[in-house]
Amino acid sequence: MGRQVVAIDGLAGSGKTSIARELAKKLGWLYCSTGLLYRGVGALALHKGIDLSDEDSLSKMISENTLTLTLDDQERSVLLINGEPPTFNLFTPEASEAASRVAAHPQVRLALVPAQRDAFPGRDMVVEGRDMGTVIFPQASAKFFIDVPEELRIQRRMLQWKRPADGSATTEGQIKAEIKERDERDSSRLVAPTKPADDALIVNNAEKSLTEVVDELYHLVALRRSI
């Protein structure tokens, strides 16, 4: 039997990262966030001053740089650019927005497919992103799509959002606008839009605790493995 892959997809703020990380821990598998690759492309483009709307320049940049997912000494997935950790922060609001913008380009998505599919060969893993079950791992052992109402995703984003270095406050209106824009961009792009795979189970992450959701998914994965 080949390696086991559980694919977890969802829109921004749905809680898919926390669910995927805890499910992987419970299964004893690797947790893999392929979104690191898009963050890497977006942040690298910002670092190099490349226009995020220039698909050809972004594609050329990817071809000239090697982006690789690897494991740190605690077996957490990390991104290397040309064999080295990036010298810039991948987790700023600017990098997050840049990741969403570059991910809308078909050439960028196509260029990053091999790095996602070839990550951690032979290791069972839980992967999370926006097209894991539809494009990257269509033969995944189990597929889940995390569904959360927009208003709750906005509330969660408000709790996660870090105050900018200049001390200014981020308003709920700004977060709401950012969520709406990213949802529209992710869901309506022509290539690999964020949507449930035909055989994915829709998981409501609005009312249950993280532990309850993870336990539910764990038992579903265990059931499928026993069939």
CYANA upper distance limits for C-alpha pairs under 8 A (distance plus 0.5 A):
  2 GLY  CA    122 GLY  CA      7.80
  3 ARG  CA    122 GLY  CA      6.03
  3 ARG  CA    123 ARG  CA      6.44
  3 ARG  CA    124 ASP  CA      5.57
  4 GLN  CA    123 ARG  CA      8.10
  4 GLN  CA    124 ASP  CA      5.18
  4 GLN  CA    125 MET  CA      7.01
  4 GLN  CA    140 ALA  CA      7.64
  4 GLN  CA    141 SER  CA      6.42
  5 VAL  CA    124 ASP  CA      6.32
  5 VAL  CA    125 MET  CA      5.65
  5 VAL  CA    126 VAL  CA      6.28
  5 VAL  CA    127 VAL  CA      7.67
  5 VAL  CA    137 PHE  CA      8.22
  5 VAL  CA    140 ALA  CA      5.56
  5 VAL  CA    141 SER  CA      5.93
  5 VAL  CA    142 ALA  CA      7.54
  6 VAL  CA    125 MET  CA      7.01
  6 VAL  CA    126 VAL  CA      5.21
  6 VAL  CA    127 VAL  CA      6.72
  6 VAL  CA    140 ALA  CA      6.25
  6 VAL  CA    141 SER  CA      6.18
  6 VAL  CA    142 ALA  CA      5.39
  6 VAL  CA    143 LYS  CA      6.39
  6 VAL  CA    144 PHE  CA      8.42
  6 VAL  CA    221 VAL  CA      8.45
  7 ALA  CA    126 VAL  CA      6.60
  7 ALA  CA    127 VAL  CA      5.62
  7 ALA  CA    128 GLU  CA      6.47
  7 ALA  CA    132 MET  CA      5.96
  7 ALA  CA    133 GLY  CA      5.87
  7 ALA  CA    137 PHE  CA      7.62
  7 ALA  CA    140 ALA  CA      6.77
  7 ALA  CA    141 SER  CA      8.42
  7 ALA  CA    142 ALA  CA      6.81
  7 ALA  CA    143 LYS  CA      5.25
  7 ALA  CA    144 PHE  CA      6.75
  8 ILE  CA     16 LYS  CA      7.11
  8 ILE  CA     20 ALA  CA      7.21
  8 ILE  CA    126 VAL  CA      7.90
  8 ILE  CA    127 VAL  CA      6.60
  8 ILE  CA    128 GLU  CA      5.12
  8 ILE  CA    129 GLY  CA      7.07
  8 ILE  CA    130 ARG  CA      8.46
  8 ILE  CA    132 MET  CA      7.18
  8 ILE  CA    133 GLY  CA      7.59
  8 ILE  CA    143 LYS  CA      6.48
  8 ILE  CA    144 PHE  CA      5.36
  8 ILE  CA    145 PHE  CA      6.30
  8 ILE  CA    146 ILE  CA      7.71
  9 ASP  CA     16 LYS  CA      7.19
  9 ASP  CA    128 GLU  CA      6.11
  9 ASP  CA    129 GLY  CA      5.55
  9 ASP  CA    130 ARG  CA      5.33
  9 ASP  CA    131 ASP  CA      6.90
  9 ASP  CA    132 MET  CA      6.78
  9 ASP  CA    133 GLY  CA      7.55
  9 ASP  CA    143 LYS  CA      8.49
  9 ASP  CA    144 PHE  CA      6.84
  9 ASP  CA    145 PHE  CA      5.29
  9 ASP  CA    146 ILE  CA      6.71
  9 ASP  CA    194 THR  CA      8.18
  9 ASP  CA    195 LYS  CA      8.36
  9 ASP  CA    196 PRO  CA      7.78
 10 GLY  CA     14 SER  CA      6.56
 10 GLY  CA     16 LYS  CA      6.76
 10 GLY  CA    129 GLY  CA      7.30
 10 GLY  CA    130 ARG  CA      6.19
 10 GLY  CA    145 PHE  CA      5.97
 10 GLY  CA    146 ILE  CA      5.45
 10 GLY  CA    147 ASP  CA      7.10
 10 GLY  CA    194 THR  CA      7.53
 10 GLY  CA    195 LYS  CA      8.00
 10 GLY  CA    196 PRO  CA      8.46
 11 LEU  CA    130 ARG  CA      7.31
 11 LEU  CA    146 ILE  CA      8.22
 11 LEU  CA    147 ASP  CA      8.31
 11 LEU  CA    183 ASP  CA      7.08
 11 LEU  CA    186 ASP  CA      8.25
 11 LEU  CA    194 THR  CA      7.55
 12 ALA  CA    153 ARG  CA      7.91
 12 ALA  CA    179 ILE  CA      7.39
 12 ALA  CA    182 ARG  CA      7.94
 12 ALA  CA    183 ASP  CA      7.75
 13 GLY  CA    153 ARG  CA      5.24
 13 GLY  CA    154 ILE  CA      7.55
 13 GLY  CA    156 ARG  CA      6.92
 13 GLY  CA    157 ARG  CA      6.46
 14 SER  CA    146 ILE  CA      6.68
 14 SER  CA    147 ASP  CA      6.88
 14 SER  CA    148 VAL  CA      6.02
 14 SER  CA    153 ARG  CA      6.37
 14 SER  CA    205 ASN  CA      7.75
 15 GLY  CA     19 ILE  CA      6.80
 15 GLY  CA    146 ILE  CA      7.89
 15 GLY  CA    205 ASN  CA      7.87
 16 LYS  CA     20 ALA  CA      6.37
 16 LYS  CA    128 GLU  CA      7.22
 16 LYS  CA    129 GLY  CA      8.41
 16 LYS  CA    146 ILE  CA      6.72
 17 THR  CA     21 ARG  CA      6.53
 17 THR  CA     33 SER  CA      8.19
 17 THR  CA    128 GLU  CA      7.05
 18 SER  CA     22 GLU  CA      6.64
 18 SER  CA    210 LEU  CA      8.26
 19 ILE  CA     23 LEU  CA      6.44
 19 ILE  CA    210 LEU  CA      7.24
 19 ILE  CA    213 VAL  CA      7.91
 19 ILE  CA    214 VAL  CA      6.54
 20 ALA  CA     24 ALA  CA      6.56
 20 ALA  CA     31 TYR  CA      7.21
 20 ALA  CA    126 VAL  CA      6.59
 20 ALA  CA    127 VAL  CA      7.34
 20 ALA  CA    128 GLU  CA      6.85
 21 ARG  CA     25 LYS  CA      6.86
 21 ARG  CA     31 TYR  CA      6.04
 21 ARG  CA    126 VAL  CA      8.11
 22 GLU  CA     26 LYS  CA      6.70
 22 GLU  CA    214 VAL  CA      7.23
 23 LEU  CA     27 LEU  CA      6.63
 23 LEU  CA    126 VAL  CA      7.87
 23 LEU  CA    214 VAL  CA      6.08
 23 LEU  CA    215 ASP  CA      8.36
 23 LEU  CA    217 LEU  CA      7.93
 23 LEU  CA    218 TYR  CA      6.99
 24 ALA  CA     28 GLY  CA      6.35
 24 ALA  CA     29 TRP  CA      5.38
 24 ALA  CA     30 LEU  CA      6.30
 24 ALA  CA     31 TYR  CA      5.87
 24 ALA  CA    125 MET  CA      7.19
 24 ALA  CA    126 VAL  CA      6.04
 25 LYS  CA     29 TRP  CA      6.80
 25 LYS  CA     30 LEU  CA      8.01
 25 LYS  CA     31 TYR  CA      8.13
 26 LYS  CA    218 TYR  CA      7.94
 27 LEU  CA    218 TYR  CA      7.72
 29 TRP  CA    123 ARG  CA      8.00
 29 TRP  CA    124 ASP  CA      5.95
 29 TRP  CA    125 MET  CA      5.46
 29 TRP  CA    126 VAL  CA      7.34
 30 LEU  CA     75 GLU  CA      7.89
 30 LEU  CA     76 ARG  CA      8.14
 30 LEU  CA    123 ARG  CA      7.60
 30 LEU  CA    124 ASP  CA      6.84
 30 LEU  CA    125 MET  CA      4.88
 30 LEU  CA    126 VAL  CA      6.69
 31 TYR  CA     76 ARG  CA      7.54
 31 TYR  CA     77 SER  CA      7.50
 31 TYR  CA    125 MET  CA      6.17
 31 TYR  CA    126 VAL  CA      5.50
 31 TYR  CA    127 VAL  CA      6.59
 32 CYS  CA     76 ARG  CA      8.27
 32 CYS  CA     77 SER  CA      6.23
 32 CYS  CA    125 MET  CA      7.29
 32 CYS  CA    126 VAL  CA      6.61
 32 CYS  CA    127 VAL  CA      5.23
 32 CYS  CA    128 GLU  CA      7.15
 33 SER  CA     77 SER  CA      7.50
 33 SER  CA    127 VAL  CA      6.35
 33 SER  CA    128 GLU  CA      5.90
 33 SER  CA    129 GLY  CA      7.14
 34 THR  CA     38 TYR  CA      8.06
 34 THR  CA     69 LEU  CA      8.42
 34 THR  CA    116 GLN  CA      6.67
 34 THR  CA    127 VAL  CA      7.55
 34 THR  CA    128 GLU  CA      7.19
 34 THR  CA    129 GLY  CA      6.75
 35 GLY  CA     39 ARG  CA      6.68
 35 GLY  CA    128 GLU  CA      8.26
 35 GLY  CA    129 GLY  CA      6.48
 36 LEU  CA     40 GLY  CA      6.44
 36 LEU  CA     69 LEU  CA      8.44
 36 LEU  CA     78 VAL  CA      7.86
 36 LEU  CA     79 LEU  CA      6.82
 36 LEU  CA     90 LEU  CA      8.23
 37 LEU  CA     41 VAL  CA      6.77
 37 LEU  CA     67 LEU  CA      7.39
 37 LEU  CA     68 THR  CA      8.23
 37 LEU  CA     69 LEU  CA      8.10
 37 LEU  CA     79 LEU  CA      7.43
 37 LEU  CA    112 LEU  CA      7.80
 38 TYR  CA     42 GLY  CA      6.54
 38 TYR  CA     99 ALA  CA      5.45
 38 TYR  CA    100 SER  CA      8.05
 38 TYR  CA    102 VAL  CA      7.66
 38 TYR  CA    103 ALA  CA      6.90
 39 ARG  CA     43 ALA  CA      6.37
 39 ARG  CA     90 LEU  CA      6.25
 39 ARG  CA     91 PHE  CA      8.21
 39 ARG  CA     95 ALA  CA      6.55
 39 ARG  CA     96 SER  CA      6.86
 39 ARG  CA     98 ALA  CA      7.67
 39 ARG  CA     99 ALA  CA      5.16
 40 GLY  CA     44 LEU  CA      6.30
 40 GLY  CA     67 LEU  CA      8.15
 40 GLY  CA     79 LEU  CA      7.88
 40 GLY  CA     81 ILE  CA      8.35
 40 GLY  CA     86 PRO  CA      8.45
 40 GLY  CA     90 LEU  CA      6.92
 40 GLY  CA     99 ALA  CA      8.06
 41 VAL  CA     45 ALA  CA      6.54
 41 VAL  CA     58 LEU  CA      8.39
 41 VAL  CA     62 ILE  CA      7.79
 41 VAL  CA     99 ALA  CA      7.34
 41 VAL  CA    102 VAL  CA      7.84
 42 GLY  CA     46 LEU  CA      6.83
 42 GLY  CA     52 LEU  CA      7.99
 42 GLY  CA     95 ALA  CA      6.50
 42 GLY  CA     96 SER  CA      8.27
 42 GLY  CA     98 ALA  CA      5.09
 42 GLY  CA     99 ALA  CA      5.09
 42 GLY  CA    100 SER  CA      8.47
 42 GLY  CA    101 ARG  CA      8.21
 42 GLY  CA    102 VAL  CA      6.62
 43 ALA  CA     47 HIS  CA      6.57
 43 ALA  CA     88 PHE  CA      7.79
 43 ALA  CA     89 ASN  CA      7.99
 43 ALA  CA     90 LEU  CA      6.65
 43 ALA  CA     94 GLU  CA      8.48
 43 ALA  CA     95 ALA  CA      5.62
 43 ALA  CA     98 ALA  CA      7.18
 43 ALA  CA     99 ALA  CA      7.83
 44 LEU  CA     48 LYS  CA      6.62
 45 ALA  CA     49 GLY  CA      6.39
 45 ALA  CA     50 ILE  CA      5.40
 45 ALA  CA     51 ASP  CA      7.74
 45 ALA  CA     52 LEU  CA      7.44
 45 ALA  CA     58 LEU  CA      7.65
 45 ALA  CA     61 MET  CA      8.36
 46 LEU  CA     50 ILE  CA      6.62
 46 LEU  CA     51 ASP  CA      8.33
 46 LEU  CA     52 LEU  CA      8.33
 46 LEU  CA     95 ALA  CA      8.43
 46 LEU  CA     98 ALA  CA      8.20
 47 HIS  CA     88 PHE  CA      8.18
 50 ILE  CA     54 ASP  CA      8.06
 50 ILE  CA     57 SER  CA      7.62
 50 ILE  CA     58 LEU  CA      7.73
 51 ASP  CA     57 SER  CA      8.28
 51 ASP  CA     58 LEU  CA      8.45
 52 LEU  CA     58 LEU  CA      7.79
 52 LEU  CA     98 ALA  CA      7.51
 52 LEU  CA    101 ARG  CA      7.17
 52 LEU  CA    102 VAL  CA      6.57
 53 SER  CA    101 ARG  CA      8.05
 53 SER  CA    102 VAL  CA      7.84
 54 ASP  CA     58 LEU  CA      6.77
 55 GLU  CA     59 SER  CA      6.58
 55 GLU  CA    102 VAL  CA      8.34
 55 GLU  CA    105 HIS  CA      6.69
 55 GLU  CA    107 GLN  CA      7.39
 55 GLU  CA    108 VAL  CA      7.84
 56 ASP  CA     60 LYS  CA      6.65
 56 ASP  CA    107 GLN  CA      8.28
 57 SER  CA     61 MET  CA      6.59
 58 LEU  CA     62 ILE  CA      6.81
 58 LEU  CA    102 VAL  CA      8.33
 58 LEU  CA    108 VAL  CA      7.52
 59 SER  CA     63 SER  CA      6.83
 59 SER  CA    107 GLN  CA      6.65
 59 SER  CA    108 VAL  CA      6.27
 59 SER  CA    111 ALA  CA      7.82
 60 LYS  CA     64 GLU  CA      6.79
 61 MET  CA     65 ASN  CA      6.83
 62 ILE  CA     66 THR  CA      7.50
 62 ILE  CA     67 LEU  CA      8.25
 62 ILE  CA    108 VAL  CA      8.31
 62 ILE  CA    111 ALA  CA      7.86
 65 ASN  CA     81 ILE  CA      7.26
 65 ASN  CA     82 ASN  CA      6.44
 66 THR  CA     80 LEU  CA      8.43
 66 THR  CA     81 ILE  CA      6.13
 66 THR  CA     82 ASN  CA      5.30
 66 THR  CA     83 GLY  CA      7.89
 67 LEU  CA     79 LEU  CA      7.42
 67 LEU  CA     80 LEU  CA      6.31
 67 LEU  CA     81 ILE  CA      5.23
 67 LEU  CA     82 ASN  CA      6.87
 67 LEU  CA     83 GLY  CA      8.34
 67 LEU  CA    115 ALA  CA      7.85
 68 THR  CA     79 LEU  CA      6.25
 68 THR  CA     80 LEU  CA      5.71
 68 THR  CA     81 ILE  CA      7.03
 68 THR  CA     82 ASN  CA      8.38
 68 THR  CA     83 GLY  CA      8.01
 68 THR  CA    115 ALA  CA      6.80
 68 THR  CA    119 ALA  CA      8.35
 69 LEU  CA     77 SER  CA      6.85
 69 LEU  CA     78 VAL  CA      6.20
 69 LEU  CA     79 LEU  CA      5.29
 69 LEU  CA     80 LEU  CA      6.87
 69 LEU  CA    115 ALA  CA      7.65
 69 LEU  CA    116 GLN  CA      8.27
 69 LEU  CA    119 ALA  CA      6.60
 69 LEU  CA    120 PHE  CA      8.41
 70 THR  CA     77 SER  CA      6.02
 70 THR  CA     78 VAL  CA      5.94
 70 THR  CA     79 LEU  CA      6.77
 70 THR  CA     80 LEU  CA      7.64
 70 THR  CA    119 ALA  CA      7.86
 70 THR  CA    120 PHE  CA      7.75
 71 LEU  CA     75 GLU  CA      5.46
 71 LEU  CA     76 ARG  CA      5.70
 71 LEU  CA     77 SER  CA      5.13
 71 LEU  CA     78 VAL  CA      6.28
 72 ASP  CA     76 ARG  CA      5.94
 72 ASP  CA     77 SER  CA      7.06
 72 ASP  CA     78 VAL  CA      7.05
 79 LEU  CA     85 PRO  CA      7.03
 79 LEU  CA     86 PRO  CA      8.07
 80 LEU  CA     84 GLU  CA      5.45
 80 LEU  CA     85 PRO  CA      5.24
 80 LEU  CA     86 PRO  CA      6.94
 81 ILE  CA     85 PRO  CA      6.66
 81 ILE  CA     86 PRO  CA      6.52
 89 ASN  CA     95 ALA  CA      8.10
 90 LEU  CA     95 ALA  CA      6.16
 90 LEU  CA     96 SER  CA      7.98
 91 PHE  CA     95 ALA  CA      6.52
 91 PHE  CA     96 SER  CA      6.92
 92 THR  CA     96 SER  CA      6.75
 93 PRO  CA     97 GLU  CA      6.66
 94 GLU  CA     98 ALA  CA      6.56
 95 ALA  CA     99 ALA  CA      6.52
 96 SER  CA    100 SER  CA      6.99
 97 GLU  CA    101 ARG  CA      6.84
 98 ALA  CA    102 VAL  CA      6.65
 99 ALA  CA    103 ALA  CA      6.50
100 SER  CA    104 ALA  CA      7.23
100 SER  CA    182 ARG  CA      7.17
100 SER  CA    185 ARG  CA      8.09
100 SER  CA    186 ASP  CA      7.83
101 ARG  CA    105 HIS  CA      8.21
101 ARG  CA    185 ARG  CA      8.22
102 VAL  CA    108 VAL  CA      7.31
103 ALA  CA    108 VAL  CA      6.95
103 ALA  CA    109 ARG  CA      6.62
104 ALA  CA    108 VAL  CA      8.35
104 ALA  CA    109 ARG  CA      8.12
104 ALA  CA    185 ARG  CA      7.31
104 ALA  CA    186 ASP  CA      7.45
104 ALA  CA    189 ARG  CA      6.46
104 ALA  CA    191 VAL  CA      8.12
105 HIS  CA    109 ARG  CA      6.90
105 HIS  CA    191 VAL  CA      8.37
106 PRO  CA    110 LEU  CA      6.59
106 PRO  CA    190 LEU  CA      8.39
106 PRO  CA    191 VAL  CA      6.32
107 GLN  CA    111 ALA  CA      6.57
108 VAL  CA    112 LEU  CA      6.86
109 ARG  CA    113 VAL  CA      6.95
109 ARG  CA    191 VAL  CA      8.46
112 LEU  CA    116 GLN  CA      7.06
113 VAL  CA    117 ARG  CA      6.73
113 VAL  CA    136 ILE  CA      7.12
114 PRO  CA    118 ASP  CA      6.24
115 ALA  CA    119 ALA  CA      6.53
116 GLN  CA    136 ILE  CA      7.56
117 ARG  CA    136 ILE  CA      6.79
117 ARG  CA    137 PHE  CA      7.71
127 VAL  CA    132 MET  CA      7.53
128 GLU  CA    132 MET  CA      7.02
130 ARG  CA    186 ASP  CA      8.42
130 ARG  CA    193 PRO  CA      8.14
130 ARG  CA    194 THR  CA      5.58
130 ARG  CA    195 LYS  CA      7.98
131 ASP  CA    135 VAL  CA      6.01
131 ASP  CA    136 ILE  CA      6.96
131 ASP  CA    192 ALA  CA      6.63
131 ASP  CA    193 PRO  CA      7.57
131 ASP  CA    194 THR  CA      6.37
131 ASP  CA    195 LYS  CA      7.89
132 MET  CA    136 ILE  CA      5.38
132 MET  CA    137 PHE  CA      5.95
132 MET  CA    138 PRO  CA      7.81
133 GLY  CA    137 PHE  CA      5.83
133 GLY  CA    138 PRO  CA      5.61
133 GLY  CA    139 GLN  CA      8.21
133 GLY  CA    140 ALA  CA      7.19
133 GLY  CA    143 LYS  CA      6.31
133 GLY  CA    144 PHE  CA      8.29
133 GLY  CA    196 PRO  CA      8.02
133 GLY  CA    197 ALA  CA      6.17
133 GLY  CA    200 ALA  CA      7.89
134 THR  CA    138 PRO  CA      5.85
134 THR  CA    192 ALA  CA      7.94
134 THR  CA    195 LYS  CA      8.43
134 THR  CA    196 PRO  CA      7.81
134 THR  CA    197 ALA  CA      5.53
135 VAL  CA    192 ALA  CA      7.20
141 SER  CA    221 VAL  CA      8.38
141 SER  CA    224 ARG  CA      8.12
141 SER  CA    225 ARG  CA      8.40
142 ALA  CA    200 ALA  CA      7.88
142 ALA  CA    221 VAL  CA      6.97
142 ALA  CA    224 ARG  CA      8.04
143 LYS  CA    197 ALA  CA      7.97
143 LYS  CA    199 ASP  CA      7.54
143 LYS  CA    200 ALA  CA      5.12
143 LYS  CA    201 LEU  CA      6.81
144 PHE  CA    196 PRO  CA      8.13
144 PHE  CA    200 ALA  CA      5.52
144 PHE  CA    201 LEU  CA      5.31
144 PHE  CA    202 ILE  CA      6.42
144 PHE  CA    203 VAL  CA      7.09
145 PHE  CA    195 LYS  CA      8.30
145 PHE  CA    196 PRO  CA      6.05
145 PHE  CA    197 ALA  CA      8.36
145 PHE  CA    200 ALA  CA      6.81
145 PHE  CA    201 LEU  CA      6.65
145 PHE  CA    202 ILE  CA      5.38
145 PHE  CA    203 VAL  CA      6.41
146 ILE  CA    202 ILE  CA      6.62
146 ILE  CA    203 VAL  CA      5.39
146 ILE  CA    204 ASN  CA      6.73
146 ILE  CA    205 ASN  CA      6.87
147 ASP  CA    202 ILE  CA      7.10
147 ASP  CA    203 VAL  CA      6.30
147 ASP  CA    204 ASN  CA      5.56
147 ASP  CA    205 ASN  CA      6.52
147 ASP  CA    206 ALA  CA      8.19
148 VAL  CA    152 LEU  CA      7.24
148 VAL  CA    153 ARG  CA      7.02
148 VAL  CA    204 ASN  CA      6.71
148 VAL  CA    205 ASN  CA      6.11
148 VAL  CA    206 ALA  CA      5.94
149 PRO  CA    153 ARG  CA      6.94
149 PRO  CA    206 ALA  CA      7.69
150 GLU  CA    154 ILE  CA      6.73
150 GLU  CA    179 ILE  CA      8.49
151 GLU  CA    155 GLN  CA      6.88
152 LEU  CA    156 ARG  CA      6.75
152 LEU  CA    206 ALA  CA      7.82
153 ARG  CA    157 ARG  CA      6.61
154 ILE  CA    158 MET  CA      6.73
154 ILE  CA    172 GLU  CA      7.93
154 ILE  CA    175 ILE  CA      6.85
154 ILE  CA    176 LYS  CA      6.41
154 ILE  CA    179 ILE  CA      7.49
155 GLN  CA    159 LEU  CA      7.10
155 GLN  CA    172 GLU  CA      8.50
156 ARG  CA    160 GLN  CA      6.88
157 ARG  CA    161 TRP  CA      6.38
157 ARG  CA    175 ILE  CA      7.56
158 MET  CA    172 GLU  CA      7.33
158 MET  CA    175 ILE  CA      7.43
161 TRP  CA    170 THR  CA      8.28
163 ARG  CA    167 GLY  CA      6.64
163 ARG  CA    168 SER  CA      7.15
163 ARG  CA    169 ALA  CA      6.66
163 ARG  CA    170 THR  CA      7.39
164 PRO  CA    168 SER  CA      6.50
164 PRO  CA    169 ALA  CA      7.80
164 PRO  CA    170 THR  CA      8.50
170 THR  CA    174 GLN  CA      7.01
170 THR  CA    175 ILE  CA      7.79
171 THR  CA    175 ILE  CA      6.99
172 GLU  CA    176 LYS  CA      6.51
173 GLY  CA    177 ALA  CA      6.63
174 GLN  CA    178 GLU  CA      6.65
175 ILE  CA    179 ILE  CA      6.59
176 LYS  CA    180 LYS  CA      6.62
177 ALA  CA    181 GLU  CA      6.57
178 GLU  CA    182 ARG  CA      6.60
179 ILE  CA    183 ASP  CA      6.47
180 LYS  CA    184 GLU  CA      6.64
181 GLU  CA    185 ARG  CA      6.64
182 ARG  CA    186 ASP  CA      6.34
183 ASP  CA    187 SER  CA      6.27
184 GLU  CA    188 SER  CA      6.25
185 ARG  CA    189 ARG  CA      6.46
186 ASP  CA    193 PRO  CA      6.19
186 ASP  CA    194 THR  CA      6.04
187 SER  CA    193 PRO  CA      5.30
187 SER  CA    194 THR  CA      5.29
187 SER  CA    195 LYS  CA      7.23
188 SER  CA    193 PRO  CA      6.40
188 SER  CA    194 THR  CA      8.37
189 ARG  CA    193 PRO  CA      5.78
196 PRO  CA    200 ALA  CA      6.44
196 PRO  CA    201 LEU  CA      8.47
196 PRO  CA    202 ILE  CA      7.92
205 ASN  CA    209 SER  CA      8.45
205 ASN  CA    213 VAL  CA      7.56
208 LYS  CA    212 GLU  CA      6.44
208 LYS  CA    213 VAL  CA      6.80
209 SER  CA    213 VAL  CA      6.82
210 LEU  CA    214 VAL  CA      6.59
211 THR  CA    215 ASP  CA      6.53
212 GLU  CA    216 GLU  CA      6.67
213 VAL  CA    217 LEU  CA      6.80
214 VAL  CA    218 TYR  CA      6.45
215 ASP  CA    219 HIS  CA      6.74
216 GLU  CA    220 LEU  CA      6.87
217 LEU  CA    221 VAL  CA      6.61
218 TYR  CA    222 ALA  CA      6.63
219 HIS  CA    223 LEU  CA      6.52
220 LEU  CA    224 ARG  CA      6.79
221 VAL  CA    225 ARG  CA      6.73
222 ALA  CA    226 SER  CA      6.84
223 LEU  CA    227 ILE  CA      7.02
